[in-house]
Amino acid sequence: MPPQAPYGQVPPPPPGGGKKKTGIIIATVAVVAAAAVGGYVLLAGGDDDKGGKNGGSSNVAGGGGEDGGIKDDGPHKLTTPMTVLTDYKKNEEQSSGLNSIDLDKAEAAGVKNPKDVHAGYQSGSKENPMAQKILSFGGVYGDIEDPEGVVDHMFTNAKKKNETSGSGTGQKVTLVGEPKEYKPAELDGAVLKCQEMKVAMGGGAGTSGSSAGSSSGSSGPSEMSAATCIWGDHSTIGYVVTTDVASALSGSAADLDEASTTTARFRGEVRVKS
């Protein structure tokens, strides 16, 4: 296992070389990137403390404050199982490095009596790091009158942070386009919006000596694309940031359609009746 470094910093490359070494570095960087993006969408500060219906939905694709068919199926809470989506295993080190939601900010955004959860997950074997996928999750549950307003508030807050500051992990995040609403079959009565966010890696993702054939050259990708999805219903709000190691190494854009389906399925597994 590669040596650990303070959270938010990329550790030194492990011994050895070639594609596996490159994959290990990129997998580690993907965890950092997911945390950086998560710090942008968290209800964890910023100048806009007034969320809810007036939290900026007019700036978000699909926003408008209407209930939009969001069903109220009674009180639910969010959990963090050890395994989700069949092969994503909970990563305790990643989970401990994630930021918590500021409950005062969550209440100001429209979540009454909020409680928060967060966890990091990885799929695939460390023996084959190029096949790994990273998933970061954070959420809050309580009584939510306007789920879409809270979701829009989180994306609007991310946009404001993007325009004024860097993330808490030190990585620069760039928002691509605007959030878009998705309605995968697995969503089951919630609102879901996703947006691509890119994290500038600087020299942190250096992969000199790689034989992976990355189009970004021997220095590794200069930025990493992550899919950010946020769902909302009348008792839970959750964000999911997904990154794929192989896609990240190739410089490919995040697949938001796939991410929306993954998020909807994930919601179905972590959301349980109170």
ChimeraX commands (.cxc) that place a marker at each C-alpha (Angstrom):
marker #1 position 0.00,0.00,0.00 radius 0.5
marker #1 position 1.40,3.43,-0.87 radius 0.5
marker #1 position 2.46,5.68,2.02 radius 0.5
marker #1 position -0.26,7.90,3.42 radius 0.5
marker #1 position -0.18,11.69,3.24 radius 0.5
marker #1 position -2.25,14.40,4.91 radius 0.5
marker #1 position -5.76,14.40,3.48 radius 0.5
marker #1 position -6.06,16.64,0.45 radius 0.5
marker #1 position -2.47,16.04,-0.61 radius 0.5
marker #1 position -1.36,13.46,-3.13 radius 0.5
marker #1 position 1.06,10.96,-1.58 radius 0.5
marker #1 position 4.42,10.14,-3.19 radius 0.5
marker #1 position 4.35,7.49,-5.91 radius 0.5
marker #1 position 4.70,3.88,-4.75 radius 0.5
marker #1 position 7.81,1.93,-5.79 radius 0.5
marker #1 position 7.75,0.27,-9.16 radius 0.5
marker #1 position 6.59,1.56,-12.47 radius 0.5
marker #1 position 4.31,1.10,-15.39 radius 0.5
marker #1 position 0.58,1.05,-15.72 radius 0.5
marker #1 position -0.15,-0.28,-12.23 radius 0.5
marker #1 position 1.84,2.51,-10.58 radius 0.5
marker #1 position 0.03,5.04,-12.74 radius 0.5
marker #1 position -3.32,3.55,-11.78 radius 0.5
marker #1 position -2.52,3.67,-8.06 radius 0.5
marker #1 position -1.56,7.32,-8.30 radius 0.5
marker #1 position -4.66,8.23,-10.30 radius 0.5
marker #1 position -6.91,6.24,-7.94 radius 0.5
marker #1 position -5.44,8.16,-5.00 radius 0.5
marker #1 position -5.86,11.46,-6.82 radius 0.5
marker #1 position -9.46,10.54,-7.69 radius 0.5
marker #1 position -10.26,10.30,-3.97 radius 0.5
marker #1 position -8.81,13.78,-3.46 radius 0.5
marker #1 position -10.72,15.11,-6.46 radius 0.5
marker #1 position -14.01,13.71,-5.20 radius 0.5
marker #1 position -13.44,15.32,-1.81 radius 0.5
marker #1 position -12.64,18.64,-3.46 radius 0.5
marker #1 position -15.85,18.57,-5.47 radius 0.5
marker #1 position -17.84,17.49,-2.43 radius 0.5
marker #1 position -16.57,20.53,-0.58 radius 0.5
marker #1 position -18.19,22.74,-3.21 radius 0.5
marker #1 position -21.69,21.28,-3.00 radius 0.5
marker #1 position -21.85,20.70,0.76 radius 0.5
marker #1 position -24.16,22.82,2.86 radius 0.5
marker #1 position -21.06,23.90,4.71 radius 0.5
marker #1 position -20.73,27.65,4.49 radius 0.5
marker #1 position -20.35,30.41,1.95 radius 0.5
marker #1 position -22.08,33.74,1.71 radius 0.5
marker #1 position -25.46,32.36,0.68 radius 0.5
marker #1 position -26.95,31.07,3.91 radius 0.5
marker #1 position -30.56,31.44,2.82 radius 0.5
marker #1 position -31.52,28.41,0.81 radius 0.5
marker #1 position -34.85,26.76,0.22 radius 0.5
marker #1 position -37.15,28.03,-2.48 radius 0.5
marker #1 position -35.35,31.35,-2.70 radius 0.5
marker #1 position -31.89,29.84,-2.75 radius 0.5
marker #1 position -31.18,30.43,-6.42 radius 0.5
marker #1 position -33.18,27.89,-8.36 radius 0.5
marker #1 position -33.59,30.31,-11.28 radius 0.5
marker #1 position -29.92,29.76,-12.12 radius 0.5
marker #1 position -30.24,26.00,-12.28 radius 0.5
marker #1 position -31.56,24.07,-15.27 radius 0.5
marker #1 position -34.93,22.57,-14.44 radius 0.5
marker #1 position -35.42,24.75,-11.33 radius 0.5
marker #1 position -38.55,26.67,-10.59 radius 0.5
marker #1 position -39.80,25.78,-7.15 radius 0.5
marker #1 position -42.64,23.49,-8.31 radius 0.5
marker #1 position -42.95,20.20,-6.48 radius 0.5
marker #1 position -42.44,18.46,-9.83 radius 0.5
marker #1 position -44.04,15.16,-8.79 radius 0.5
marker #1 position -41.77,14.65,-5.79 radius 0.5
marker #1 position -43.69,12.20,-3.64 radius 0.5
marker #1 position -43.81,12.26,0.14 radius 0.5
marker #1 position -43.47,8.65,1.23 radius 0.5
marker #1 position -42.95,9.38,4.90 radius 0.5
marker #1 position -39.88,10.00,7.06 radius 0.5
marker #1 position -36.62,8.38,5.94 radius 0.5
marker #1 position -33.01,8.50,7.08 radius 0.5
marker #1 position -29.69,7.98,5.31 radius 0.5
marker #1 position -27.26,5.18,6.12 radius 0.5
marker #1 position -23.74,4.23,5.05 radius 0.5
marker #1 position -23.65,0.45,4.46 radius 0.5
marker #1 position -20.32,-1.32,4.18 radius 0.5
marker #1 position -21.18,-2.39,0.60 radius 0.5
marker #1 position -23.36,-0.61,-1.95 radius 0.5
marker #1 position -24.20,-1.21,-5.61 radius 0.5
marker #1 position -22.89,-4.80,-5.34 radius 0.5
marker #1 position -19.16,-4.07,-5.49 radius 0.5
marker #1 position -18.53,-0.64,-3.94 radius 0.5
marker #1 position -16.83,-1.14,-0.57 radius 0.5
marker #1 position -16.76,1.51,2.13 radius 0.5
marker #1 position -13.33,3.16,2.40 radius 0.5
marker #1 position -12.88,4.20,6.03 radius 0.5
marker #1 position -9.84,6.37,5.29 radius 0.5
marker #1 position -11.67,8.23,2.54 radius 0.5
marker #1 position -14.77,8.54,4.73 radius 0.5
marker #1 position -12.88,10.09,7.63 radius 0.5
marker #1 position -11.39,12.73,5.34 radius 0.5
marker #1 position -14.72,14.01,4.01 radius 0.5
marker #1 position -16.24,17.25,5.26 radius 0.5
marker #1 position -19.36,17.21,7.39 radius 0.5
marker #1 position -22.44,19.25,6.61 radius 0.5
marker #1 position -22.98,22.36,8.71 radius 0.5
marker #1 position -26.38,21.60,10.23 radius 0.5
marker #1 position -27.16,25.27,10.81 radius 0.5
marker #1 position -26.58,25.90,7.11 radius 0.5
marker #1 position -28.71,22.88,6.23 radius 0.5
marker #1 position -31.56,24.24,8.34 radius 0.5
marker #1 position -31.20,27.68,6.76 radius 0.5
marker #1 position -31.40,25.99,3.35 radius 0.5
marker #1 position -34.71,24.38,4.20 radius 0.5
marker #1 position -34.02,21.13,6.08 radius 0.5
marker #1 position -35.80,21.02,9.47 radius 0.5
marker #1 position -34.16,19.02,12.27 radius 0.5
marker #1 position -31.26,17.95,10.03 radius 0.5
marker #1 position -28.84,15.10,10.65 radius 0.5
marker #1 position -25.90,14.42,8.36 radius 0.5
marker #1 position -23.98,11.42,7.04 radius 0.5
marker #1 position -21.02,10.97,4.73 radius 0.5
marker #1 position -18.91,8.10,3.38 radius 0.5
marker #1 position -16.46,7.21,0.65 radius 0.5
marker #1 position -16.62,4.05,-1.45 radius 0.5
marker #1 position -14.38,2.31,-4.00 radius 0.5
marker #1 position -15.05,-0.53,-6.41 radius 0.5
marker #1 position -12.52,-2.83,-7.98 radius 0.5
marker #1 position -9.34,-4.40,-6.70 radius 0.5
marker #1 position -6.23,-2.52,-5.60 radius 0.5
marker #1 position -4.34,-5.13,-7.62 radius 0.5
marker #1 position -5.97,-3.67,-10.73 radius 0.5
marker #1 position -6.19,0.06,-9.95 radius 0.5
marker #1 position -7.04,0.99,-13.54 radius 0.5
marker #1 position -10.43,-0.70,-13.06 radius 0.5
marker #1 position -11.26,1.14,-9.86 radius 0.5
marker #1 position -14.13,3.59,-9.46 radius 0.5
marker #1 position -14.46,6.15,-6.67 radius 0.5
marker #1 position -17.73,7.31,-5.10 radius 0.5
marker #1 position -18.05,10.02,-2.46 radius 0.5
marker #1 position -21.35,10.52,-0.68 radius 0.5
marker #1 position -22.69,13.13,1.68 radius 0.5
marker #1 position -26.22,13.83,2.76 radius 0.5
marker #1 position -28.65,15.21,5.26 radius 0.5
marker #1 position -32.05,14.02,6.38 radius 0.5
marker #1 position -34.95,15.68,8.16 radius 0.5
marker #1 position -38.17,17.43,7.15 radius 0.5
marker #1 position -37.83,19.09,3.73 radius 0.5
marker #1 position -40.69,21.17,2.36 radius 0.5
marker #1 position -39.01,22.19,-0.92 radius 0.5
marker #1 position -36.52,19.49,-2.00 radius 0.5
marker #1 position -35.79,21.04,-5.40 radius 0.5
marker #1 position -35.10,24.40,-3.77 radius 0.5
marker #1 position -32.47,22.82,-1.50 radius 0.5
marker #1 position -30.86,20.96,-4.42 radius 0.5
marker #1 position -30.73,24.18,-6.44 radius 0.5
marker #1 position -29.29,26.04,-3.47 radius 0.5
marker #1 position -26.42,23.54,-3.25 radius 0.5
marker #1 position -25.54,23.93,-6.93 radius 0.5
marker #1 position -25.85,27.72,-6.68 radius 0.5
marker #1 position -23.58,27.73,-3.64 radius 0.5
marker #1 position -21.06,25.64,-5.60 radius 0.5
marker #1 position -21.15,28.21,-8.40 radius 0.5
marker #1 position -20.50,31.06,-5.96 radius 0.5
marker #1 position -17.59,29.20,-4.38 radius 0.5
marker #1 position -16.23,28.48,-7.85 radius 0.5
marker #1 position -16.27,32.17,-8.67 radius 0.5
marker #1 position -14.73,33.38,-5.42 radius 0.5
marker #1 position -12.45,30.78,-3.86 radius 0.5
marker #1 position -10.74,27.41,-3.94 radius 0.5
marker #1 position -11.96,24.33,-2.13 radius 0.5
marker #1 position -10.87,23.30,1.33 radius 0.5
marker #1 position -8.60,20.60,-0.10 radius 0.5
marker #1 position -6.59,23.09,-2.15 radius 0.5
marker #1 position -7.67,21.72,-5.55 radius 0.5
marker #1 position -9.24,24.17,-8.01 radius 0.5
marker #1 position -12.67,23.06,-9.16 radius 0.5
marker #1 position -14.20,24.26,-12.44 radius 0.5
marker #1 position -17.92,23.85,-13.08 radius 0.5
marker #1 position -18.77,22.76,-16.62 radius 0.5
marker #1 position -22.04,24.08,-18.03 radius 0.5
marker #1 position -25.12,24.12,-15.81 radius 0.5
marker #1 position -26.78,21.42,-13.69 radius 0.5
marker #1 position -29.24,19.31,-15.66 radius 0.5
marker #1 position -32.25,17.41,-14.36 radius 0.5
marker #1 position -32.32,13.63,-14.87 radius 0.5
marker #1 position -35.15,11.17,-14.36 radius 0.5
marker #1 position -33.76,7.62,-14.44 radius 0.5
marker #1 position -36.31,4.87,-13.86 radius 0.5
marker #1 position -34.66,3.97,-10.55 radius 0.5
marker #1 position -35.21,7.45,-9.06 radius 0.5
marker #1 position -38.69,6.72,-7.73 radius 0.5
marker #1 position -40.26,10.10,-6.99 radius 0.5
marker #1 position -37.31,12.39,-6.17 radius 0.5
marker #1 position -35.65,15.29,-7.99 radius 0.5
marker #1 position -32.14,14.65,-9.33 radius 0.5
marker #1 position -29.72,17.05,-11.01 radius 0.5
marker #1 position -26.16,16.44,-12.19 radius 0.5
marker #1 position -23.24,18.55,-13.41 radius 0.5
marker #1 position -19.71,17.86,-14.58 radius 0.5
marker #1 position -16.99,19.40,-12.43 radius 0.5
marker #1 position -13.28,19.33,-13.24 radius 0.5
marker #1 position -10.52,19.36,-10.66 radius 0.5
marker #1 position -7.16,20.87,-11.64 radius 0.5
marker #1 position -4.47,18.47,-10.49 radius 0.5
marker #1 position -1.39,20.61,-11.21 radius 0.5
marker #1 position 1.72,18.51,-10.67 radius 0.5
marker #1 position -0.06,16.34,-8.14 radius 0.5
marker #1 position -1.08,13.67,-10.59 radius 0.5
marker #1 position 2.31,13.27,-12.19 radius 0.5
marker #1 position 2.71,9.86,-13.73 radius 0.5
marker #1 position 6.11,10.05,-15.31 radius 0.5
marker #1 position 7.19,6.70,-16.63 radius 0.5
marker #1 position 3.64,5.55,-17.24 radius 0.5
marker #1 position 2.96,3.13,-20.03 radius 0.5
marker #1 position -0.77,3.76,-19.88 radius 0.5
marker #1 position -0.84,5.61,-23.16 radius 0.5
marker #1 position -2.62,8.62,-21.73 radius 0.5
marker #1 position -3.24,11.40,-24.20 radius 0.5
marker #1 position -2.19,13.81,-21.48 radius 0.5
marker #1 position 1.42,12.71,-21.72 radius 0.5
marker #1 position 3.98,11.46,-19.22 radius 0.5
marker #1 position 3.10,14.10,-16.66 radius 0.5
marker #1 position -0.41,12.68,-16.27 radius 0.5
marker #1 position -3.71,14.48,-16.67 radius 0.5
marker #1 position -3.72,18.15,-15.70 radius 0.5
marker #1 position -7.34,17.91,-14.59 radius 0.5
marker #1 position -9.79,15.21,-13.65 radius 0.5
marker #1 position -13.48,15.10,-14.56 radius 0.5
marker #1 position -16.02,14.12,-11.92 radius 0.5
marker #1 position -19.78,13.69,-12.16 radius 0.5
marker #1 position -21.66,15.43,-9.37 radius 0.5
marker #1 position -25.29,14.49,-8.75 radius 0.5
marker #1 position -27.62,15.74,-6.01 radius 0.5
marker #1 position -31.03,14.25,-5.22 radius 0.5
marker #1 position -33.80,15.68,-3.09 radius 0.5
marker #1 position -37.04,14.38,-1.61 radius 0.5
marker #1 position -39.18,15.35,1.35 radius 0.5
marker #1 position -36.91,13.69,3.91 radius 0.5
marker #1 position -33.42,13.34,2.36 radius 0.5
marker #1 position -30.88,15.32,0.35 radius 0.5
marker #1 position -27.81,13.52,-0.95 radius 0.5
marker #1 position -24.86,14.27,-3.20 radius 0.5
marker #1 position -22.83,11.64,-5.02 radius 0.5
marker #1 position -19.51,12.38,-6.76 radius 0.5
marker #1 position -18.25,9.62,-9.04 radius 0.5
marker #1 position -14.92,9.27,-10.81 radius 0.5
marker #1 position -13.58,6.45,-12.97 radius 0.5
marker #1 position -9.83,5.85,-12.81 radius 0.5
marker #1 position -9.42,4.73,-16.43 radius 0.5
marker #1 position -11.55,7.59,-17.77 radius 0.5
marker #1 position -9.75,10.08,-15.55 radius 0.5
marker #1 position -6.39,8.95,-16.90 radius 0.5
marker #1 position -7.59,9.33,-20.50 radius 0.5
marker #1 position -8.95,12.81,-19.83 radius 0.5
marker #1 position -12.50,11.79,-20.75 radius 0.5
marker #1 position -15.48,13.85,-19.62 radius 0.5
marker #1 position -17.68,12.39,-16.91 radius 0.5
marker #1 position -20.70,10.45,-18.13 radius 0.5
marker #1 position -23.63,12.25,-16.47 radius 0.5
marker #1 position -26.25,9.83,-17.78 radius 0.5
marker #1 position -24.44,6.92,-16.16 radius 0.5
marker #1 position -23.82,8.95,-13.00 radius 0.5
marker #1 position -27.51,9.82,-12.68 radius 0.5
marker #1 position -28.50,6.16,-12.85 radius 0.5
marker #1 position -25.78,5.22,-10.36 radius 0.5
marker #1 position -26.97,7.95,-7.98 radius 0.5
marker #1 position -30.60,6.86,-8.23 radius 0.5
marker #1 position -29.66,3.26,-7.48 radius 0.5
marker #1 position -27.39,4.39,-4.65 radius 0.5
marker #1 position -30.21,6.43,-3.12 radius 0.5
marker #1 position -32.40,3.35,-3.14 radius 0.5
marker #1 position -29.83,1.48,-1.05 radius 0.5
marker #1 position -28.84,4.12,1.52 radius 0.5
marker #1 position -32.28,5.66,2.14 radius 0.5
marker #1 position -34.34,3.68,4.65 radius 0.5
marker #1 position -37.50,4.32,6.66 radius 0.5
marker #1 position -36.96,6.07,10.00 radius 0.5
marker link #1:1,2 radius 0.2
marker link #1:2,3 radius 0.2
marker link #1:3,4 radius 0.2
marker link #1:4,5 radius 0.2
marker link #1:5,6 radius 0.2
marker link #1:6,7 radius 0.2
marker link #1:7,8 radius 0.2
marker link #1:8,9 radius 0.2
marker link #1:9,10 radius 0.2
marker link #1:10,11 radius 0.2
marker link #1:11,12 radius 0.2
marker link #1:12,13 radius 0.2
marker link #1:13,14 radius 0.2
marker link #1:14,15 radius 0.2
marker link #1:15,16 radius 0.2
marker link #1:16,17 radius 0.2
marker link #1:17,18 radius 0.2
marker link #1:18,19 radius 0.2
marker link #1:19,20 radius 0.2
marker link #1:20,21 radius 0.2
marker link #1:21,22 radius 0.2
marker link #1:22,23 radius 0.2
marker link #1:23,24 radius 0.2
marker link #1:24,25 radius 0.2
marker link #1:25,26 radius 0.2
marker link #1:26,27 radius 0.2
marker link #1:27,28 radius 0.2
marker link #1:28,29 radius 0.2
marker link #1:29,30 radius 0.2
marker link #1:30,31 radius 0.2
marker link #1:31,32 radius 0.2
marker link #1:32,33 radius 0.2
marker link #1:33,34 radius 0.2
marker link #1:34,35 radius 0.2
marker link #1:35,36 radius 0.2
marker link #1:36,37 radius 0.2
marker link #1:37,38 radius 0.2
marker link #1:38,39 radius 0.2
marker link #1:39,40 radius 0.2
marker link #1:40,41 radius 0.2
marker link #1:41,42 radius 0.2
marker link #1:42,43 radius 0.2
marker link #1:43,44 radius 0.2
marker link #1:44,45 radius 0.2
marker link #1:45,46 radius 0.2
marker link #1:46,47 radius 0.2
marker link #1:47,48 radius 0.2
marker link #1:48,49 radius 0.2
marker link #1:49,50 radius 0.2
marker link #1:50,51 radius 0.2
marker link #1:51,52 radius 0.2
marker link #1:52,53 radius 0.2
marker link #1:53,54 radius 0.2
marker link #1:54,55 radius 0.2
marker link #1:55,56 radius 0.2
marker link #1:56,57 radius 0.2
marker link #1:57,58 radius 0.2
marker link #1:58,59 radius 0.2
marker link #1:59,60 radius 0.2
marker link #1:60,61 radius 0.2
marker link #1:61,62 radius 0.2
marker link #1:62,63 radius 0.2
marker link #1:63,64 radius 0.2
marker link #1:64,65 radius 0.2
marker link #1:65,66 radius 0.2
marker link #1:66,67 radius 0.2
marker link #1:67,68 radius 0.2
marker link #1:68,69 radius 0.2
marker link #1:69,70 radius 0.2
marker link #1:70,71 radius 0.2
marker link #1:71,72 radius 0.2
marker link #1:72,73 radius 0.2
marker link #1:73,74 radius 0.2
marker link #1:74,75 radius 0.2
marker link #1:75,76 radius 0.2
marker link #1:76,77 radius 0.2
marker link #1:77,78 radius 0.2
marker link #1:78,79 radius 0.2
marker link #1:79,80 radius 0.2
marker link #1:80,81 radius 0.2
marker link #1:81,82 radius 0.2
marker link #1:82,83 radius 0.2
marker link #1:83,84 radius 0.2
marker link #1:84,85 radius 0.2
marker link #1:85,86 radius 0.2
marker link #1:86,87 radius 0.2
marker link #1:87,88 radius 0.2
marker link #1:88,89 radius 0.2
marker link #1:89,90 radius 0.2
marker link #1:90,91 radius 0.2
marker link #1:91,92 radius 0.2
marker link #1:92,93 radius 0.2
marker link #1:93,94 radius 0.2
marker link #1:94,95 radius 0.2
marker link #1:95,96 radius 0.2
marker link #1:96,97 radius 0.2
marker link #1:97,98 radius 0.2
marker link #1:98,99 radius 0.2
marker link #1:99,100 radius 0.2
marker link #1:100,101 radius 0.2
marker link #1:101,102 radius 0.2
marker link #1:102,103 radius 0.2
marker link #1:103,104 radius 0.2
marker link #1:104,105 radius 0.2
marker link #1:105,106 radius 0.2
marker link #1:106,107 radius 0.2
marker link #1:107,108 radius 0.2
marker link #1:108,109 radius 0.2
marker link #1:109,110 radius 0.2
marker link #1:110,111 radius 0.2
marker link #1:111,112 radius 0.2
marker link #1:112,113 radius 0.2
marker link #1:113,114 radius 0.2
marker link #1:114,115 radius 0.2
marker link #1:115,116 radius 0.2
marker link #1:116,117 radius 0.2
marker link #1:117,118 radius 0.2
marker link #1:118,119 radius 0.2
marker link #1:119,120 radius 0.2
marker link #1:120,121 radius 0.2
marker link #1:121,122 radius 0.2
marker link #1:122,123 radius 0.2
marker link #1:123,124 radius 0.2
marker link #1:124,125 radius 0.2
marker link #1:125,126 radius 0.2
marker link #1:126,127 radius 0.2
marker link #1:127,128 radius 0.2
marker link #1:128,129 radius 0.2
marker link #1:129,130 radius 0.2
marker link #1:130,131 radius 0.2
marker link #1:131,132 radius 0.2
marker link #1:132,133 radius 0.2
marker link #1:133,134 radius 0.2
marker link #1:134,135 radius 0.2
marker link #1:135,136 radius 0.2
marker link #1:136,137 radius 0.2
marker link #1:137,138 radius 0.2
marker link #1:138,139 radius 0.2
marker link #1:139,140 radius 0.2
marker link #1:140,141 radius 0.2
marker link #1:141,142 radius 0.2
marker link #1:142,143 radius 0.2
marker link #1:143,144 radius 0.2
marker link #1:144,145 radius 0.2
marker link #1:145,146 radius 0.2
marker link #1:146,147 radius 0.2
marker link #1:147,148 radius 0.2
marker link #1:148,149 radius 0.2
marker link #1:149,150 radius 0.2
marker link #1:150,151 radius 0.2
marker link #1:151,152 radius 0.2
marker link #1:152,153 radius 0.2
marker link #1:153,154 radius 0.2
marker link #1:154,155 radius 0.2
marker link #1:155,156 radius 0.2
marker link #1:156,157 radius 0.2
marker link #1:157,158 radius 0.2
marker link #1:158,159 radius 0.2
marker link #1:159,160 radius 0.2
marker link #1:160,161 radius 0.2
marker link #1:161,162 radius 0.2
marker link #1:162,163 radius 0.2
marker link #1:163,164 radius 0.2
marker link #1:164,165 radius 0.2
marker link #1:165,166 radius 0.2
marker link #1:166,167 radius 0.2
marker link #1:167,168 radius 0.2
marker link #1:168,169 radius 0.2
marker link #1:169,170 radius 0.2
marker link #1:170,171 radius 0.2
marker link #1:171,172 radius 0.2
marker link #1:172,173 radius 0.2
marker link #1:173,174 radius 0.2
marker link #1:174,175 radius 0.2
marker link #1:175,176 radius 0.2
marker link #1:176,177 radius 0.2
marker link #1:177,178 radius 0.2
marker link #1:178,179 radius 0.2
marker link #1:179,180 radius 0.2
marker link #1:180,181 radius 0.2
marker link #1:181,182 radius 0.2
marker link #1:182,183 radius 0.2
marker link #1:183,184 radius 0.2
marker link #1:184,185 radius 0.2
marker link #1:185,186 radius 0.2
marker link #1:186,187 radius 0.2
marker link #1:187,188 radius 0.2
marker link #1:188,189 radius 0.2
marker link #1:189,190 radius 0.2
marker link #1:190,191 radius 0.2
marker link #1:191,192 radius 0.2
marker link #1:192,193 radius 0.2
marker link #1:193,194 radius 0.2
marker link #1:194,195 radius 0.2
marker link #1:195,196 radius 0.2
marker link #1:196,197 radius 0.2
marker link #1:197,198 radius 0.2
marker link #1:198,199 radius 0.2
marker link #1:199,200 radius 0.2
marker link #1:200,201 radius 0.2
marker link #1:201,202 radius 0.2
marker link #1:202,203 radius 0.2
marker link #1:203,204 radius 0.2
marker link #1:204,205 radius 0.2
marker link #1:205,206 radius 0.2
marker link #1:206,207 radius 0.2
marker link #1:207,208 radius 0.2
marker link #1:208,209 radius 0.2
marker link #1:209,210 radius 0.2
marker link #1:210,211 radius 0.2
marker link #1:211,212 radius 0.2
marker link #1:212,213 radius 0.2
marker link #1:213,214 radius 0.2
marker link #1:214,215 radius 0.2
marker link #1:215,216 radius 0.2
marker link #1:216,217 radius 0.2
marker link #1:217,218 radius 0.2
marker link #1:218,219 radius 0.2
marker link #1:219,220 radius 0.2
marker link #1:220,221 radius 0.2
marker link #1:221,222 radius 0.2
marker link #1:222,223 radius 0.2
marker link #1:223,224 radius 0.2
marker link #1:224,225 radius 0.2
marker link #1:225,226 radius 0.2
marker link #1:226,227 radius 0.2
marker link #1:227,228 radius 0.2
marker link #1:228,229 radius 0.2
marker link #1:229,230 radius 0.2
marker link #1:230,231 radius 0.2
marker link #1:231,232 radius 0.2
marker link #1:232,233 radius 0.2
marker link #1:233,234 radius 0.2
marker link #1:234,235 radius 0.2
marker link #1:235,236 radius 0.2
marker link #1:236,237 radius 0.2
marker link #1:237,238 radius 0.2
marker link #1:238,239 radius 0.2
marker link #1:239,240 radius 0.2
marker link #1:240,241 radius 0.2
marker link #1:241,242 radius 0.2
marker link #1:242,243 radius 0.2
marker link #1:243,244 radius 0.2
marker link #1:244,245 radius 0.2
marker link #1:245,246 radius 0.2
marker link #1:246,247 radius 0.2
marker link #1:247,248 radius 0.2
marker link #1:248,249 radius 0.2
marker link #1:249,250 radius 0.2
marker link #1:250,251 radius 0.2
marker link #1:251,252 radius 0.2
marker link #1:252,253 radius 0.2
marker link #1:253,254 radius 0.2
marker link #1:254,255 radius 0.2
marker link #1:255,256 radius 0.2
marker link #1:256,257 radius 0.2
marker link #1:257,258 radius 0.2
marker link #1:258,259 radius 0.2
marker link #1:259,260 radius 0.2
marker link #1:260,261 radius 0.2
marker link #1:261,262 radius 0.2
marker link #1:262,263 radius 0.2
marker link #1:263,264 radius 0.2
marker link #1:264,265 radius 0.2
marker link #1:265,266 radius 0.2
marker link #1:266,267 radius 0.2
marker link #1:267,268 radius 0.2
marker link #1:268,269 radius 0.2
marker link #1:269,270 radius 0.2
marker link #1:270,271 radius 0.2
marker link #1:271,272 radius 0.2
marker link #1:272,273 radius 0.2
marker link #1:273,274 radius 0.2
view
